[in-house]
Amino acid sequence: MNNFELHEKAQFLADTQSAYNLARQLIELENKGAFEMLKVKRLSPAATLPKYASLGAACFDISAAITEPVCVVPGEAIVVPTGIAVEVKEGFALMLYSRSGHGFKNNIRLSNCVGIIDSDYRGEIMASIYNDGHAQFEIQPGDRILQGFVVSAQQIDIEEVSELGETERGTGGFGSTGTGELFSKESVDKAE
């Protein structure tokens, strides 16, 4: 059953809230096994295959394919090769993120913050690493520099309209909902 058929089945079942929830669970279960393997091609002898660091890791780590250490000086970025190319199944994308320890401990991040590898890209994965800190950061050969996560990325129809539906928030953005504690509608109703 393809994704279109799954979505049609889900829409048919969505007459009640519980049927809708059941349909979403069905789609998630059927898609769970839809992309279980990432094909990886080594482009460099210095490349290592991506690996999960622990059994509970959501992302797999991707390493630097360099033969000598490189330094990222404060306020600058360098491009680091990974030595790998991947084949992402159509309908999915590979999301690339900085490793959390890099940002938290060393003020190092991806220059573009999040990278996206589309299903039709077959070139080398490169990482532009930026140093937001005050000390230079050294990357050793084989250091894990990225983490990756495969997500569903279905293309959707895009329609130009003259008006958008109204919401309580409207056009308020950039902090318009405040910074204080959020209350659910149910908790406000109970308090009254």
Disulfide bonds with the S-S distance in Angstrom:
none
